[in-house]
Amino acid sequence: MANQYTDLDRAFHALSDPTRRAIVARLAQGPASVTALSQPFSMAMPTLLQHIRVLEEGGLVVTKKEGRVRTCSIRPAAFATACGWLDRQRSIWEERLDRMEAYVAELQAREKKHGKRNR
């Protein structure tokens, strides 16, 4: 379980930066070279490589070097831990909201009943 949270922490850390999210969004369309990934950004190559390294450490991206070209690919399965955690949180909050809605309906019914007695 502790390892799961370490993976989750790394994934969310990797996704916490808008540049890294943009890289992930681009890679969702298919693999791309580091050079292609760098084109929409106005940053030095070492800075971009650092972002890619963080995505790799988060387990979200894998890189492969063929000759002089480094190609990045997304690891869809790596998103399963984050998606599972988010699904559990959504379920918890939906249950809480359902209970709150039922409670509000109960209060409204009591108020309506109480209001009728005073008339």
C-alpha positions as CSV (number, residue, x, y, z in Angstrom):
1,M,0.0,0.0,0.0
2,A,2.8,2.4,0.8
3,N,4.4,1.8,-2.6
4,Q,1.0,2.6,-4.2
5,Y,1.0,6.0,-2.6
6,T,4.5,6.6,-3.6
7,D,3.5,5.9,-7.2
8,L,0.4,8.1,-6.8
9,D,2.5,10.9,-5.3
10,R,5.0,10.7,-8.2
11,A,2.2,10.6,-10.8
12,F,0.4,13.7,-9.3
13,H,3.8,15.5,-8.9
14,A,4.5,14.8,-12.5
15,L,1.1,16.1,-13.5
16,S,1.3,19.2,-11.3
17,D,3.1,21.3,-13.9
18,P,1.3,22.7,-16.9
19,T,4.3,22.0,-19.2
20,R,4.3,18.4,-18.2
21,R,0.5,18.1,-18.7
22,A,0.9,19.6,-22.1
23,I,3.6,17.0,-22.9
24,V,1.3,14.2,-21.7
25,A,-1.6,15.6,-23.8
26,R,0.7,15.6,-26.9
27,L,1.9,12.1,-26.2
28,A,-1.7,10.9,-25.8
29,Q,-1.9,11.5,-29.6
30,G,1.1,9.1,-30.1
31,P,4.8,8.8,-29.6
32,A,7.0,11.9,-30.4
33,S,10.6,12.7,-30.5
34,V,12.0,15.1,-27.8
35,T,12.7,17.6,-30.6
36,A,9.0,17.5,-31.7
37,L,7.9,17.8,-28.1
38,S,10.1,20.9,-27.7
39,Q,8.6,22.9,-30.6
40,P,5.6,24.4,-28.8
41,F,7.7,25.5,-25.8
42,S,10.1,28.4,-25.6
43,M,12.5,26.8,-23.2
44,A,16.0,25.4,-23.3
45,M,16.4,21.7,-24.2
46,P,17.8,20.8,-20.8
47,T,14.7,22.3,-19.1
48,L,12.4,20.2,-21.4
49,L,14.5,17.1,-20.7
50,Q,14.1,17.7,-17.0
51,H,10.3,17.8,-17.4
52,I,10.5,14.5,-19.4
53,R,12.6,13.0,-16.6
54,V,10.0,13.9,-14.0
55,L,7.3,12.3,-16.2
56,E,9.5,9.2,-16.5
57,E,10.0,9.1,-12.7
58,G,6.3,9.4,-12.3
59,G,5.9,6.3,-14.5
60,L,3.8,8.2,-17.0
61,V,6.2,8.3,-19.9
62,V,8.8,6.0,-21.2
63,T,11.6,7.1,-23.6
64,K,13.6,5.0,-26.1
65,K,16.7,6.1,-27.9
66,E,17.3,4.9,-31.4
67,G,20.5,6.4,-32.9
68,R,20.4,10.1,-32.1
69,V,16.6,10.3,-31.7
70,R,15.0,10.0,-28.3
71,T,11.3,9.1,-28.6
72,C,8.8,9.5,-25.8
73,S,5.7,7.4,-25.4
74,I,2.9,7.6,-22.8
75,R,2.3,4.6,-20.5
76,P,-1.5,4.5,-20.3
77,A,-1.4,1.7,-17.7
78,A,0.5,4.1,-15.4
79,F,-2.5,6.3,-15.1
80,A,-4.5,3.5,-13.6
81,T,-3.3,4.2,-10.0
82,A,-4.3,7.9,-10.3
83,C,-7.6,7.1,-12.0
84,G,-8.4,4.5,-9.3
85,W,-7.7,7.0,-6.5
86,L,-9.8,9.7,-8.2
87,D,-12.7,7.2,-8.8
88,R,-12.6,6.3,-5.1
89,Q,-12.6,10.0,-4.1
90,R,-15.5,10.7,-6.5
91,S,-17.5,7.8,-5.0
92,I,-16.9,9.1,-1.5
93,W,-18.0,12.6,-2.4
94,E,-21.1,11.4,-4.3
95,E,-22.2,9.4,-1.3
96,R,-21.7,12.4,1.0
97,L,-23.7,14.6,-1.4
98,D,-26.4,12.0,-1.6
99,R,-26.6,11.9,2.2
100,M,-26.7,15.7,2.3
101,E,-29.4,15.9,-0.3
102,A,-31.5,13.4,1.7
103,Y,-30.9,15.4,4.9
104,V,-32.0,18.6,3.3
105,A,-35.1,16.9,1.9
106,E,-35.9,15.6,5.4
107,L,-35.4,19.1,6.9
108,Q,-37.6,20.6,4.3
109,A,-40.3,18.0,5.0
110,R,-40.1,18.7,8.7
111,E,-40.3,22.5,8.1
112,K,-43.3,22.0,5.8
113,K,-45.0,19.8,8.4
114,H,-44.2,22.2,11.3
115,G,-45.3,25.2,9.2
116,K,-48.7,23.5,8.6
117,R,-49.3,22.9,12.3
118,N,-48.8,26.6,13.1
119,R,-51.4,27.8,10.6
